[in-house]
Amino acid sequence: MSAIEIPQDILTEILLRLPVKSLVRFRSVSGSWNSLITSQRFVTLHLKRSVESGNSFILHRNCLMSFSGKHHWHNSNTVYSDDVESLTKGHAVDFPMDKKYCNYRDVGACNGLICFSHHSAVDSTNSPEHIVLWNPSIRTCFLVPSWRLSSEWENYICTFGFGFDSYSNQFKVVKLSYSALQILHCSSAPKVEIFVLGTNEWRTVNTYVPFVIQKHSSRVYIHGAVHWIGQRSSNQARVIVVFDVHEEVFREFEIPSGIVQRGAELALRVYRDSLCLSKILSGDLSIWVMKEYGVKESWTKKLSIHNIDSRGFNLLLGFRKCGRMLFVKDFKNLVSYDPEEENCTVIDHIQWWPPVVGFLAAFHLVESLVLLDGADGREVQTES
């Protein structure tokens, strides 16, 4: 009996409903299946379906070095399924580049990819050496081509952003390069360059940027734009700097004076698909949400937690899909905190010991085939 031929459109619909793990395995069924699954059209359709499904995952990355006695690196990446009712621990996944380097800083995450910058020095005070894109779903990463700066930019400081252009279906990395003097005197005119996944080079963008953004400034990607906390060059006022990934232009959102206070520690977050700010002042944590995107008057205080240190909250990693908060507590637990009920649920035990160098971070992810061999014509490195 001869094999039954399945029409291409029906086969595509069937395969689009499958998880990434199965699709990677089914590439070996035949050459035609491999061509279909790795095609740019299929990768794009699968990503669109993943985003619309609402199925969400959180990857917790722990990359730390202790200085107690011998220098000791501890790297771990754990995936959790983020349902409305619970956060379920899934599996550990290796970041392939950890085998070569350890000192990575997160740039951002969107549509299944995480972007990291790598620094050669232990304390990451130097300019980054390279950028890596990582897809944990298929355990594959991509080393972004190096950039070149002229001799006048020898002592420079970079800040990065990462996002997705939904109009062109392109992932983009934006890099702002400031001289050390520009950072010191809070003057603008950085060099702006953009890398588009699927190309082989950085291109310069001639645009005026009247802001200074520090290297490790808080940043998030939401609503098609990268957002940083920065300063106006003219008066050093703190603002939210916005980079439209499609238009490739910069603008600002003002931060109300009630939020910006002397000594306040501000960080950008995403709360239930809205831009938000966390503010720590005198040991108290408050969360402010921009209810109407881009409208200054829509900033609203969502919640407050007093004396976070006395509660054992060491670090706010972000928010879950349901709005509960992810904290590192007592330097040893990853917890989900319900601010309305004021109760904590221990999700996992982690290793975190001061003094340390490195970072802890939580990334919201969807399953994606981006970076699959042949999907974008680029060479990639896969976990062995």
URZIUR-V144876 format. One record per residue. PSI is psi as a letter, one per 40 degrees, with the letter a starting at -180 (NA if undefined). D_FIRST is the distance of its C-alpha to the first C-alpha in Angstrom with 1 decimal. Layout:
# URZIUR-V144876
psi=PSI d_first=D_FIRST
psi=PSI d_first=D_FIRST
This chain:
# URZIUR-V144876
psi=h d_first=0.0
psi=i d_first=3.8
psi=i d_first=6.6
psi=h d_first=8.9
psi=h d_first=12.1
psi=h d_first=15.2
psi=i d_first=18.3
psi=d d_first=20.9
psi=d d_first=23.6
psi=d d_first=21.7
psi=d d_first=20.5
psi=d d_first=24.1
psi=d d_first=25.4
psi=d d_first=23.3
psi=d d_first=24.3
psi=d d_first=27.9
psi=e d_first=28.2
psi=i d_first=27.5
psi=i d_first=30.3
psi=d d_first=31.1
psi=d d_first=30.3
psi=d d_first=26.6
psi=d d_first=26.4
psi=d d_first=28.0
psi=d d_first=25.4
psi=e d_first=22.4
psi=d d_first=23.7
psi=e d_first=22.0
psi=d d_first=18.5
psi=i d_first=18.4
psi=d d_first=21.1
psi=d d_first=20.6
psi=d d_first=21.0
psi=d d_first=24.0
psi=d d_first=25.5
psi=d d_first=25.1
psi=d d_first=26.6
psi=e d_first=29.5
psi=i d_first=30.3
psi=d d_first=33.8
psi=d d_first=32.7
psi=d d_first=30.3
psi=d d_first=33.0
psi=d d_first=35.6
psi=d d_first=33.6
psi=d d_first=32.8
psi=d d_first=36.5
psi=d d_first=37.6
psi=d d_first=35.4
psi=d d_first=36.8
psi=d d_first=40.3
psi=d d_first=39.9
psi=d d_first=38.3
psi=e d_first=41.6
psi=h d_first=40.1
psi=i d_first=42.7
psi=i d_first=43.3
psi=h d_first=46.5
psi=h d_first=46.8
psi=h d_first=50.0
psi=h d_first=51.2
psi=h d_first=54.0
psi=g d_first=55.4
psi=i d_first=58.9
psi=h d_first=61.4
psi=i d_first=64.2
psi=e d_first=67.6
psi=h d_first=68.8
psi=b d_first=69.4
psi=i d_first=66.5
psi=h d_first=64.4
psi=h d_first=61.1
psi=h d_first=58.1
psi=h d_first=55.8
psi=h d_first=52.7
psi=i d_first=50.1
psi=h d_first=47.6
psi=h d_first=46.4
psi=h d_first=44.0
psi=i d_first=44.8
psi=h d_first=43.0
psi=g d_first=45.6
psi=i d_first=45.2
psi=d d_first=48.0
psi=d d_first=49.0
psi=i d_first=48.5
psi=h d_first=48.0
psi=h d_first=45.5
psi=h d_first=45.4
psi=b d_first=42.1
psi=i d_first=41.6
psi=i d_first=43.6
psi=h d_first=42.5
psi=h d_first=44.0
psi=h d_first=45.5
psi=d d_first=44.6
psi=e d_first=48.0
psi=d d_first=49.9
psi=d d_first=49.3
psi=d d_first=51.5
psi=i d_first=53.8
psi=d d_first=54.9
psi=g d_first=57.3
psi=i d_first=55.2
psi=h d_first=56.4
psi=h d_first=54.2
psi=d d_first=54.4
psi=i d_first=52.1
psi=i d_first=48.7
psi=i d_first=46.5
psi=f d_first=42.9
psi=e d_first=41.6
psi=i d_first=43.7
psi=h d_first=46.9
psi=h d_first=49.5
psi=i d_first=51.9
psi=i d_first=54.9
psi=h d_first=55.9
psi=h d_first=59.5
psi=d d_first=60.8
psi=i d_first=63.9
psi=d d_first=63.7
psi=e d_first=65.6
psi=f d_first=63.6
psi=e d_first=66.8
psi=i d_first=65.8
psi=i d_first=63.5
psi=i d_first=59.8
psi=d d_first=58.1
psi=i d_first=54.7
psi=h d_first=52.3
psi=h d_first=48.9
psi=h d_first=46.1
psi=h d_first=44.0
psi=h d_first=40.8
psi=d d_first=40.7
psi=d d_first=37.3
psi=e d_first=35.6
psi=f d_first=38.6
psi=i d_first=39.3
psi=i d_first=42.6
psi=h d_first=43.9
psi=h d_first=47.3
psi=h d_first=49.0
psi=i d_first=50.9
psi=i d_first=54.5
psi=i d_first=57.3
psi=h d_first=60.5
psi=i d_first=63.9
psi=i d_first=67.1
psi=d d_first=70.0
psi=e d_first=71.8
psi=f d_first=69.0
psi=d d_first=69.5
psi=g d_first=70.5
psi=i d_first=68.1
psi=h d_first=66.4
psi=i d_first=63.0
psi=i d_first=61.4
psi=i d_first=57.8
psi=i d_first=55.6
psi=h d_first=51.9
psi=a d_first=50.1
psi=h d_first=47.3
psi=h d_first=47.8
psi=e d_first=45.6
psi=d d_first=46.5
psi=e d_first=45.1
psi=f d_first=42.7
psi=h d_first=44.6
psi=h d_first=45.9
psi=i d_first=49.5
psi=h d_first=52.1
psi=h d_first=55.7
psi=h d_first=58.5
psi=h d_first=62.2
psi=h d_first=64.5
psi=i d_first=68.2
psi=i d_first=70.9
psi=d d_first=72.7
psi=d d_first=75.8
psi=d d_first=73.8
psi=d d_first=72.7
psi=d d_first=76.2
psi=e d_first=77.9
psi=f d_first=75.1
psi=i d_first=74.9
psi=a d_first=71.8
psi=f d_first=70.3
psi=i d_first=67.4
psi=h d_first=65.0
psi=h d_first=61.7
psi=i d_first=58.4
psi=h d_first=54.8
psi=h d_first=51.5
psi=h d_first=48.3
psi=h d_first=45.1
psi=e d_first=43.1
psi=a d_first=46.3
psi=e d_first=48.2
psi=i d_first=51.7
psi=i d_first=54.3
psi=i d_first=56.1
psi=h d_first=59.6
psi=h d_first=60.3
psi=g d_first=63.8
psi=i d_first=64.6
psi=h d_first=67.7
psi=g d_first=67.3
psi=f d_first=70.6
psi=i d_first=69.4
psi=h d_first=69.4
psi=h d_first=66.4
psi=i d_first=66.9
psi=d d_first=64.3
psi=f d_first=63.2
psi=i d_first=63.8
psi=i d_first=61.8
psi=i d_first=58.9
psi=i d_first=55.9
psi=h d_first=53.3
psi=i d_first=53.0
psi=f d_first=52.8
psi=e d_first=51.8
psi=i d_first=54.8
psi=h d_first=56.1
psi=h d_first=59.3
psi=i d_first=61.9
psi=h d_first=65.3
psi=a d_first=67.7
psi=i d_first=71.2
psi=h d_first=72.8
psi=d d_first=74.5
psi=d d_first=77.4
psi=e d_first=78.6
psi=e d_first=76.2
psi=h d_first=75.2
psi=h d_first=71.9
psi=i d_first=69.2
psi=h d_first=65.4
psi=h d_first=64.2
psi=h d_first=61.1
psi=h d_first=58.7
psi=h d_first=56.5
psi=d d_first=53.3
psi=d d_first=52.4
psi=d d_first=55.9
psi=f d_first=56.9
psi=i d_first=60.4
psi=i d_first=62.6
psi=a d_first=64.6
psi=i d_first=66.2
psi=h d_first=66.3
psi=i d_first=69.7
psi=h d_first=70.0
psi=i d_first=72.7
psi=d d_first=75.9
psi=d d_first=75.4
psi=d d_first=72.3
psi=h d_first=73.8
psi=i d_first=76.6
psi=h d_first=78.3
psi=e d_first=76.6
psi=h d_first=73.5
psi=h d_first=70.2
psi=i d_first=67.6
psi=i d_first=63.8
psi=i d_first=61.1
psi=i d_first=58.3
psi=h d_first=55.7
psi=h d_first=56.2
psi=f d_first=53.6
psi=e d_first=52.7
psi=i d_first=56.4
psi=h d_first=58.5
psi=i d_first=61.0
psi=h d_first=63.7
psi=i d_first=64.7
psi=h d_first=68.4
psi=h d_first=70.2
psi=h d_first=74.0
psi=f d_first=76.4
psi=e d_first=73.7
psi=h d_first=72.3
psi=h d_first=68.8
psi=i d_first=68.2
psi=h d_first=65.1
psi=h d_first=65.5
psi=h d_first=62.7
psi=g d_first=62.7
psi=d d_first=61.6
psi=h d_first=61.5
psi=h d_first=60.0
psi=e d_first=62.7
psi=h d_first=65.6
psi=d d_first=68.3
psi=e d_first=69.8
psi=e d_first=66.6
psi=h d_first=67.0
psi=h d_first=67.2
psi=h d_first=68.0
psi=d d_first=65.1
psi=i d_first=66.4
psi=i d_first=68.9
psi=h d_first=68.9
psi=i d_first=72.3
psi=g d_first=73.1
psi=d d_first=69.6
psi=d d_first=70.9
psi=d d_first=72.4
psi=e d_first=69.0
psi=e d_first=67.4
psi=h d_first=65.3
psi=d d_first=65.1
psi=h d_first=62.6
psi=h d_first=60.8
psi=d d_first=57.3
psi=a d_first=56.3
psi=i d_first=55.0
psi=i d_first=51.9
psi=d d_first=49.9
psi=e d_first=51.8
psi=e d_first=55.2
psi=i d_first=56.1
psi=i d_first=57.5
psi=h d_first=56.3
psi=i d_first=59.2
psi=h d_first=59.9
psi=h d_first=62.4
psi=f d_first=64.8
psi=e d_first=63.3
psi=e d_first=60.6
psi=h d_first=58.5
psi=h d_first=56.0
psi=i d_first=56.8
psi=h d_first=55.9
psi=h d_first=59.1
psi=h d_first=59.5
psi=d d_first=62.7
psi=d d_first=63.2
psi=e d_first=63.0
psi=f d_first=64.4
psi=i d_first=62.2
psi=i d_first=60.1
psi=h d_first=56.8
psi=h d_first=56.1
psi=d d_first=52.6
psi=i d_first=52.8
psi=h d_first=55.4
psi=i d_first=55.9
psi=h d_first=58.0
psi=h d_first=60.7
psi=h d_first=64.1
psi=i d_first=67.0
psi=i d_first=68.1
psi=i d_first=64.9
psi=i d_first=63.5
psi=a d_first=60.1
psi=i d_first=58.6
psi=i d_first=56.7
psi=i d_first=54.5
psi=h d_first=51.9
psi=h d_first=49.3
psi=h d_first=47.4
psi=i d_first=43.7
psi=i d_first=40.5
psi=h d_first=37.1
psi=i d_first=36.4
psi=e d_first=34.3
psi=h d_first=37.2
psi=e d_first=37.8
psi=i d_first=34.2
psi=h d_first=33.6
psi=e d_first=33.4
psi=d d_first=34.3
psi=e d_first=37.8
psi=e d_first=37.8
psi=i d_first=40.2
psi=i d_first=40.2
psi=i d_first=40.2
psi=h d_first=41.0
psi=i d_first=38.8
psi=h d_first=39.8
psi=NA d_first=39.0
